[in-house]
């Protein structure tokens, strides 16, 4: 099966430089990733279990706090968006390292729509 969300497709969406699209994309992605955290991790804004899902240890606090902010306000502050869009040495934005988890959400959504 061909992936719906790839590192390159996610980066291509970000590169469109549409601020509203970027906010929605990053905010929604963070909320979905946060949903993979344990309840305790979501409550404490941290990563307690290295289970390959949810945020990495380095992103646990900032990812959870930013996801919660997006849920409450339906937007992101400039610095929050900038943090997740900042490119790494390979030129990919920080949020793209979660493309595999986001692809699973996209595949599940398509699967449920086909069944619906």
C-alpha positions as CSV (number, residue, x, y, z in Angstrom):
1,X,0.0,0.0,0.0
2,X,1.3,3.4,-0.9
3,X,1.7,5.8,2.1
4,X,-0.8,8.7,2.2
5,X,1.4,10.9,4.4
6,X,5.2,10.8,3.7
7,X,8.0,13.0,4.9
8,X,8.1,14.6,1.4
9,X,4.3,15.1,1.1
10,X,4.1,16.7,4.5
11,X,7.0,19.0,3.7
12,X,5.4,19.9,0.4
13,X,2.3,21.1,2.2
14,X,4.3,23.1,4.6
15,X,6.3,24.7,1.8
16,X,3.2,26.2,0.3
17,X,3.8,29.1,2.7
18,X,0.1,29.4,3.4
19,X,0.1,30.4,7.1
20,X,-3.5,29.2,7.7
21,X,-2.7,25.9,6.2
22,X,0.5,25.6,8.2
23,X,-1.3,26.4,11.5
24,X,-4.0,23.8,10.7
25,X,-1.6,21.2,9.5
26,X,0.8,21.5,12.5
27,X,-1.9,22.0,15.1
28,X,-3.9,19.0,13.8
29,X,-0.7,16.9,13.6
30,X,0.3,17.7,17.1
31,X,-3.1,16.8,18.5
32,X,-3.0,13.5,16.7
33,X,0.5,12.7,17.9
34,X,-0.5,13.7,21.4
35,X,-3.4,11.2,21.3
36,X,-0.7,8.5,21.1
37,X,0.8,9.6,24.4
38,X,-0.3,7.8,27.5
39,X,-2.9,9.6,29.7
40,X,-0.1,10.3,32.3
41,X,2.1,11.8,29.6
42,X,-0.6,14.1,28.4
43,X,-1.4,15.2,31.9
44,X,2.3,15.8,32.9
45,X,3.4,17.2,29.5
46,X,6.2,14.7,29.3
47,X,7.3,11.4,27.9
48,X,7.6,8.6,30.3
49,X,7.5,5.6,28.0
50,X,9.8,5.0,25.0
51,X,7.2,3.1,23.0
52,X,7.8,4.5,19.5
53,X,4.5,6.4,19.5
54,X,3.6,9.9,20.5
55,X,6.3,12.5,20.9
56,X,10.0,11.8,21.3
57,X,11.5,12.7,24.7
58,X,12.9,15.9,23.2
59,X,9.5,17.0,22.0
60,X,7.2,15.7,24.7
61,X,6.8,18.9,26.7
62,X,6.6,21.4,23.8
63,X,4.5,19.1,21.6
64,X,1.9,18.4,24.3
65,X,1.7,22.0,25.4
66,X,1.4,23.2,21.8
67,X,-1.3,20.6,21.0
68,X,-3.3,21.6,24.1
69,X,-3.0,25.3,23.1
70,X,-4.3,24.4,19.6
71,X,-7.2,22.5,21.0
72,X,-8.2,25.5,23.2
73,X,-7.5,28.3,20.8
74,X,-7.7,26.7,17.3
75,X,-4.5,28.6,16.3
76,X,-0.9,28.7,17.2
77,X,1.4,31.5,18.4
78,X,4.1,32.5,16.0
79,X,6.9,31.0,18.0
80,X,5.0,27.7,18.3
81,X,4.5,27.4,14.6
82,X,8.1,28.5,13.9
83,X,9.4,25.8,16.3
84,X,7.7,23.0,14.4
85,X,8.4,24.4,10.9
86,X,12.1,25.1,11.6
87,X,14.1,23.0,9.1
88,X,16.8,20.5,10.4
89,X,20.1,20.0,8.7
90,X,18.4,17.9,5.9
91,X,16.0,20.7,5.2
92,X,12.9,19.0,6.7
93,X,10.7,20.7,9.2
94,X,10.6,19.3,12.8
95,X,7.0,18.1,12.4
96,X,8.0,15.8,9.5
97,X,9.7,13.3,11.8
98,X,6.3,12.2,12.8
99,X,5.1,11.4,9.3
100,X,4.8,7.6,10.0
101,X,2.3,8.2,12.9
102,X,0.4,10.7,10.8
103,X,0.2,8.3,7.9
104,X,-1.4,5.7,10.3
105,X,-4.1,8.2,11.2
106,X,-4.7,9.0,7.5
107,X,-4.9,5.3,6.6
108,X,-7.3,4.7,9.4
109,X,-9.5,7.6,8.3
110,X,-9.6,6.3,4.7
111,X,-10.4,2.8,6.0
112,X,-13.3,4.0,8.1
113,X,-14.7,6.1,5.3
114,X,-14.7,3.1,3.0
115,X,-16.5,1.0,5.6
116,X,-18.9,3.8,6.5
